Amino acid sequence: MAEYEDVFRASVEDREGFWLRAAGALDWHRAPTRALDESNPPFYRWFPDGELNVAHNALDRHVEAGRGEQAALVYDSPVTDAKRTYTYARLRDEVATFAGVLRGLGVGRGDRVVVYMPMVPEAVVAMLACARLGAVHSVVFGGFAAKELAVRIDDAAPKVVVSASCGIEGSRVIAYKPLLDRAIELSAHKPERQVILQRPQAQAAMGDTDVDWADAVATASPADPVPVPSTDPLYILYTSGTTGKPKGVVRDGGGYATALAWSMPNVYDVSAGQTIFTASDVGWVVGHSYIVYAPLLAGATTVLYEGKPVGTPDAGQFWRVMAEYGVRSMFTAPTAFRALKKEDPNGEYARKYDLSSLKYLFLAGERLDPETYRWASALLEIPVIDHWWQTETGWPIVANPAGIELLPIKPGSPTRPLPGWDIQVLDTDGKPVPAGQDGAIVAKLPLPPGAFPTLWNDDERFVKSYMSAFEGYYLTGDGGRIDDDGYVFVMGRTDDVINVAGHRLSTGGMEEVLASHPDVAECAVIGVADQLKGQIPRGFVVLKAGVDASAEGYEDTLRAELVQMVRDQVGAVAALKDVAIVAALPKTRSGKILRKTMRGIADGTNEPVPSTIEGTDVLDTLRPVLVRATNASSERR
């Protein structure tokens, strides 16, 4: 087995050969003879003379190889008390049939289909059916408000929308069809048809242009895979929290499939016949890549989980799923494990299950704080691997490549760049900073296969937003540093760096300190305006379950301890003097803390609240605390 340094060096010294060899893992209708077309930077094209069908590679080729009876997809829904297993043969057949439904509705190569569905197997079937036809799917996170869905319909201009009658959020049933109907009313573009999956929890009223999923499937003829150029778009995925015209990240088929097929055995150490459990949503990039496409391209078994980490019906569901399906690698967000830690700090639920199959826990989507890393590591006694990537990149940028060589883990770092990613840290003048110093994290162009080639119908915005800040580099929007060992430390979005009396300080570094307190489950630090220092930090912490905060003097003591910890570990320059104890932090449905929205309330700019927020009541409760933080700063001026 090659070591990391050898593999990375090969990707740098022989980029063409490295990625052509990786592409050889796929079935090509016409095999590529060249890896990269770089004739029109920054619009790079991977495998420009190749043709393939991604759905064929995800399903048909495994069936043809004699593995049709292996489990491809396991659906586990504690919120509906339902479980189903789809073999590769069954999933191939259902995808082919639904592709026939779409073909009968006039969908062909290049047509767009919006998929607005909950976490059900039919969502995966719809995505793969589009890929089978060479159509472009755009999955919109289920439960998006009608206005947000409408702007995505207008931008993608779909011929058909595929949706469901409802989704399940904990114990609540969310009717999707009224949201879809309203979105179509609001949108200038009108889809020709809407295919509706009726769920027993809520039946949807059907209109003149609506098609019942079950009825359509019953009479459809299966469709064969359509070979398309490697550079054809596979899907459009709109970045979360977008205001105004949405940013539709485009993913090409050949480059994406090559990168994902390479990443499964090399990064996640999951091969054909093994099981990965990715606890995310198909509406996000993690769901696209590591619930749907990557596991199936690798011939693995993927778990589609409908529910939350806690409360459905208890805090043991993740552990149950891992034990029941023999999960080898799990992938979720740090938020999920902070929720588990908060509800079950001693890991009592985990100890009820046989987790001997679990070899790795991968966490991404936000910065992994060292305290959560230590808790999960001590509980599971396996490698807990932070890794960093983005909607735009499609697969990890920086990771610990478990399938190549498990590198020493440094808490707070997602480890080292993966092959194809030339990661650097630059100052505001575009010059590399010394090792250990913070700056803007960038990736040298061209980006490897799998990364976005542009934005949907918006090349100009693609260049302006990502490629113009530093010539020859992709601006990730994240800040951080690279240490002497080449380890990357991602400290958060560059707008999470605050300027305190001329000192640029990372709020991520302060959050790291606060999270290390034994009573703290999760935290956020934001900068608020201060006339004297420009900005000063304010901390917000959520306590672990079981902590008795009612004891006399407890809150004052805790605040003093937290302030002193930041002073001791970051320095007096941090000027953190106030920490509020709150019941919860506002988050998007994908688990990201709404720091920008919190800052907007605190400084009075009233940033728009994303429709992806999980519980507006949390934000309403926190609003007076944020205002008080600003007022406290004003009183000292």
N, C-alpha and C positions, 0 to 999 in steps of 0.2 A: 504494500500500500504506500503510495507516495505521501510525503509529508507536505504540510501546508505551504512552506516556503517554495518547494519545488513546483507545486501546482500553481501558486500565484505567479511565480516567475515565468512559467510556461504561458500563462494568459497574457503577460506583458510582452514577452520577447517574440511570441508567435501567435498574435491575436487571431489571424486568419485560420491557422491550423487548429488552434485550441477550440474555437467555436464551431468549425466545420466538423471536428471530431464529436463534439457534444451534440450537434444536429444529427449525427449518425444514429443516435438512440431512437429517433422517430422514423415513422413510415412516411416517405415523401412520394407524391404522385410524380413529381419531377425533382430529383435531388439537386440541391444548390451546388454550383461549382465555385462560388465565391461567397465569402462571409459578409463583407461590408461594402456598401456603396457610400463613399464619403465625398461625392462630387458636389454636394450642395449643403455645406455646413450652415447652421447647426441641425439641418434636417437629414439625419443619417438613416439609412435603410439597411436592415439585416436580411441576408439571404435573398437578394433581389431577384435572382433567377429561379428560385425554388417555388414549387407548388405543393400544397398539402391540404388536408382537412383535419382540424384540431379535434373535432368530435370523433372522427374515425380513430385517431390516435389515442383518445381517452377511453374508447369502448371497443369498437369493432376489432382492432388488432389483437386485443387480449382474448376475445372470444375465438378468433381465428387461430390463436396460439394454443387453444385447448384449455383455457382457464375460465370458460364461461360460467361455471358453477361456483366460482369463488365470490365471496361477498365483495361488492363494490361500494355500496352505500348502506349505512345503518342509520335509520331514523329513530330517535329516542326523544319522546315528548312527555316529560312528567306533568306538564300543564294540561295535557289532554289524556293522559294515561294511555298513550299509544306507542307502539314499537313496530317497525317494519324493516325487513332486510331485503335488499335488492342485489341479486347476483349481477355479474357483468352482462350475462345474456339477457336477463330481464330488463335491466336498465337500458341496454342497447335497443331492445325492442320497443320500450315505451318512448324513448327519445325518437326513434325512427317514426313511430306512429304520430307523435305530436308534431314532428317536422312535417308529416303529411297534412296535418290540420293546418299548419301555418301556410304551407304551399297552396292548399286549397283556398286560403284567404288572400292569395296573391303575393305572398312574401317570397322574395328571391334574393339572390346575391346582392349585397350592398344595401338592401332595405333595412330600416331600423325597427326594432321591436322593444318597447318599454316593458320591463318586468317589474311589477309592483306587488310583491307577495311576502307573506310571512315565511318563517323557517319550516317549510314543508318540502317533501321530496319533489313535488311538482315544480317548485322554483328551479331546482337543479335540472329537471327535465326540460323546462322551457329554455334555459340558458344553452344547454347542449343541443337542443333542437335548432335553435338559431344558428349555432356554429355549424351544424350538419348541412344547413342550406347555404352557408356563406353569408347569412344575414348578420346584422350587427345588433347585439343586445345591449340595452342600457338598463341595468338593474337599479331601481330607486328604492332606497331603504323603506321597508314596510312601516306605515304609520306616519310618514312625512305628511305635513299639513297640505291641504289642497293647493295653496298658493305655490309652495315649493315644488310640488309635483307638476303644476301647470308650467312653470318656467322651464323645467326639464323637458316636458313634452314639446314645448315650443322650440327649444334648442335642438333636440334630437329629431323632431318631425317624424315620429314613428308611423308606420302604416297600420300597426296593430299594437294594442296594449294587452298584456296578460296579467290578470290579477286574481284575487280571491275575495270571497264574501267577507272574511274577517281574519284578524290575527288575535293572538292571546298574549296579554301582558300581565304576567303573574296570575291573579284571579280575575282580571278584567278581560272582557271580550271587546275588541276594537273593530267596529264595522269599517271595512275598507271601501266598499262599493260607494257609499255616499261621498267619501273623500275623492274617489276617482271621478264620479259624476260631476262634482263641483269643479275639480281641476280641469275637466274637459270644457265645462262652461267658461272658465276663466281663460283658457288657452286660445290663441289665434289659430293654431294648427289643430285640425280635428282628425283624429285617427279614424280609419275606415271601420274597424271592428274592435271590440273588447271581448276577450275570452275570459270567462269567469269560472273559477273553481269554487263550487259550493261546498262550504264546510258545515258540519252538523251543528256547530255552536251558534251559527247565525246564517240564515238564508237571505240572499240578496234578491231584491226586486230587479227583474231583467227588463231592459229597454229594447228598442227596435234594432240597435246595432250591436247588441250583446249576444254572445255565443256561449252556451253552456259547455264547459270543459268535457264533462262525461259524455254528453250527446255527440259532441264533435269527434271525440276519440273513437266512439263506437262505430263510426261509419268511415273513418279515414283509412287511406292506403299508406303503408310505410314509404318513407322517402329515403333514397340512397344518399350517401355523403357526396357533397359537391366539392371537387378540388378547386382551390382558389390560390392566387399568388400569396406568397409568404407575407408580403407587405400590406395585404388587405387588412382593414380594421376588423378585429374580432369583437371588440366591445368598446363602449363609451362609459366611463364612470365619473360622475360628477363629485368634486371634492366637497366634503361636508362643511357646513357653516358658511357656504357661499352666499353673498348678497349681490343683488343686481344680476347682471348676466352671468350665468354659472360657468365654471371652468370644467369643461368636459375632457377628461384625460382619455386619450386614445391609446388602445393597445393593439399592436399588430399580432397576427397569428403565429408566424414562424419563429420570430425572435422570442416571443413570450413562451411558447411551448418548449423551445429549446432550453431557455433559462430555468423554467420550472422543473422540467424533467431532470436537469442537472442538479438542481438544488435538493431534491428529495433525498437521494442517497448520500449526497456529499455534505449537506448542512444538517438535515434533520435525522440522518441515519435511518431512513425508512425506505424499504425496498418492496418489491412485489410480494404480495401475500401478508404484509405486516400492516398494522393499524395505527392511524393517526387520528387524534381527537382535537380538532380546532374549535374552540369555544368562541365563536364570533358570529357574525351575521352575513349572509350572502350579499347583503346590500353594501358591504364595505370591501375594501381591497383584500383584506385578510381572508374573507369568505370566498371571494372570487378565486384567489390564488391557492389557498391551502385547505379549504373545505371542498372545492369543486375541482379545479383543473389539475393542480400538481399531483394530488394523490391518485387521481384516475390515470393521468399520463404515466405515472410510475407503476401502475398495476396494483396499488395498495388498496386497503379498505379505509374509507373515510366515515367519520361519525358526524351526522347532522343532528344537532341538539337544539330542541325548542324549549327554552326555559332560562332561568337565571341561576347563578352559582349558589345562591341561598334563598330559602323561602319557598321552594317548589319541589317537594313539600318541606324539605329541611336543608341544612347546610352540608349534607353528605352526598348530594347528587353527582358532583364531579367525580368523587371517589368511587361511587357506585358505577358510573359509566366506565371509568378506567378499568375497574375489576371485571365487570360483566363482559366487556368486549376485548379484553386482553390488549389494551392500548400500550403501544411502545413509546410514542412521543406525544406529549400534549402541548398545545400552543394556545395561549390566551393572553389577555392584557393584565398588567400588574394590578389594575383596579379590581379585577375579579379575585385575585388572591388577597388583596387588602380587605375585601368584603368577607372572605373566608376567615381571615385572621381576626377580624373584628367580632364575628359571630362565634367563632370556635378557636379562641387563642391558644388552647392547649392541644388542638388537633385531635380531639376525641373522636370525631366522625371519621377522620381518615384512618384511624387505627381499627375501625370496624371491618375494613375491607382488605382483601388480598391485593396489594399493589405491586406484586413482584414482577409483573410484566413491564411496568413503567421504567424506562431507562433514562428519559430526559424530560425536563420541563422547560419549554421555550416561552419567553415572555417578550412582548413588543407592543407597540401602539402608543407608548408614552415612556417616560424615563422610569427605569426600575430603581427605586430607592433601595439603598443597602439594607435597611431594616427588613423590608419584605423579602429581599434575597436571603438574608440570614434565617428568617423564620421558615421559609419554604425549604431551604437547604437542610436545616436541622430536622424538620418534620419528615421529609421524604428520603433523605440520605442518598440523593442522586444529583447529577449535575443540573443546576438551575441556570439556564443560559439566557441572558439578555441579548437581544439583537435589535438592530435599528434599520428601518426602511420606511417608505412613504407610499401614498397612493400613486404618486407619479412614477416611482421606480418599479412597482409591481412585484418585487422580490427583495430579499435582504441586501443591504449595502454593506453593513458591518455585522459580523456574527462570529461565533465560535464554531468552526466547521466540524461538527461531531463525527461525521462520516469519513472525513479525511484524517484529522488528527485533533483530539480534544486538547486545546491549548489551556494553559493555566488561567483560571478565572480571577479577574480583578473586580470586586464589587464596585458598581458604579460605571463600569465600562461594558459595552456590547462586544468587546474584543477587537478584532482586526478586520480590515477590508477584505471582502471576498474577491475572487478572480473577476477581472474586468472593471473593478472599481478603483480608480486612482484618486484617493481622498486626500485633500490638503486643507490646511487652516490658514486663512489669509486675514491680514489687517484691512483697515478701511481703504488703504491705498492699493490693495491687491497684491501685497507682498507677503510671502510666507512668514509666519511668526515662529519664533524658537519653540522647541519642544517644551510642553508643559504650560504654554501661554494660551489664553483664550482668544478666539477670533471667530470668523465666519467659516463654517464647514462647507466646502465646495467639492465637486467631483469634476475632474478633468474630462473634457470631451475627446472622443465620442463616448457616450454612455454605452454600457454593454447591452446585449439582447435582453428583451423583457421590459426595459425602461420605455417611457412614452416617447413616441417620435414627434408628437405635436399635440395641440388641443383641437377639439372638434370644431371645424370651420373657423379657426381663429389662430392662424400661424403668427400673426403680428403680436397677439397677446402672449403666445408661447415664448417668443423671443424676448419681449419686454419684461415678462414676469420672472423668467427663469434663466435666460441666457445673456442678458446685457449688463448685469452688475459687474462681472469680471470676464473680460474677453477670453473665450476658450474654456469657460467653466460653467457648470450647472450650479446655480445657487440653491442650496437645499433649504435655506430659511432657518436652519438650526445653527446654534453656536456651540462651541466647545473647544477641545484641545486634543492633541496627540502627544502621548508621553514618549520617553526615550526608548521604550520597547515597541513602539508602533501601535499601541493600544489607543483607540479612539474613545473619548469621553464626551458624550452628547449632553449638554447641560440644559437644553430646552430651546424653544424658538428664540430667535435673536431679539424679539420684542419682549422676552422675559429677562433680558439683561437691563438692570436699572443703573442709573447714574446718581450716586450718593456723594455729593460734594466733590465732584470730579473723579470719583472712583467708580469704575464700571464693575458691578458685582452681579453675579448670577443668582437669581432667586432659586434656581435649582440647587445650588450649593447650600443655601439656607434651609430649603425643604429637606435636604438630606440629613441635616443636623436635627431638625425638629422630629423627623420620622424615627430617629434612633431612640427617642424616649420610650421607655417600656409601656407607658400608658396611651401612647398615640397610635391610632389606627391609620390615619391618613391626614394629609395637610396640604396647604397651599400658601405660598407667599406671593404677594403682589406689591408693586410700587405705587405709592400715592404721592400726589404733588405736595411739596414742602417749599415754602418761600426761602428758607435759609439754605437748605441742602439740595434743592432741586427736586429730589425724590427721596423718600424714606420707605423702608419695607414695613409691611404689616403682615402678620402671620395669622393663619386660621387653622385650627386643629380639630379633628374628630376623635373622640376617645374610643378605646376598645370596649367591647361588650364586657360587662362585669365590673368595670371600674366605678367605684362609688365616689361620684363627684359632689355628693351632698354633704360630706364631712366638713365641719367648720374649718375654714381657712384653706381648704384643698385647692380651690381655683387660683387663689392668690399665690399659693406656694408653687403650683404647677407653672403659672406664667413666669414667675421669677426664675424657676429652674430652666425653662426653655430659653428665656432671654440670656441667661448666663451661659448656657451651652453654646448658643450662637456666638456670643462674645468670645468664649474660650476657643472655639474651633474655627471661626471665620475671622474674628477680630472685632475690635471696637468700631472699626471703620464701617462695619455693616449697619450700625445704628438701628438695629432691631430692638425696639423698646416696648412693643405692644403685640400680644398674641391673644386672639379671641378664641374661646372654646365654643364650638358650634355643633349642632346635631348632625349636619350633613353638609356636603359641598355640592354646588350645582354642576351637573355633568351633561354631556351629550349622551344619546342612547348608546353610542359606541364606547362610553366610559371615560372620555376625556374631560378633565376638569375645565370649566369655563372661566379660565383666568382672565381672558380679554374682556368678557362680559362683566366680571367682578371689578376689573379696573375701570371700565366705563361707568359703572354705577358710582364707584368711589370718587372719580374725578369729575363726574357730572356730564360726561360726553354722551352717556346713554347709548352705548353700542347696541345695535340690534341683537335681540336674543334669538339664537338659532332655533329653528323649529324642531331641531333634533334634541332639544333639551329633555332630560329625564326628570320630570316633576317640576313644574314651575313653582309649586308651593315651596320648594327648597330655596329657590332664589328669592321669593317674597319674604321668607323668614330671615334670610341673610341680609336683605337690603338695608334695614336699619343699622345693622352692625357695620356694614361698609360705609354708610354715611357717617356714623359716629367716628370711624377711623379717620375720615377726612376732616371732620370737625375738630377732632382732638389735635390734628396737625395744625389747623388754622388758629386754634386758641393760643398756640405757642408763638405765633408770628409777631 
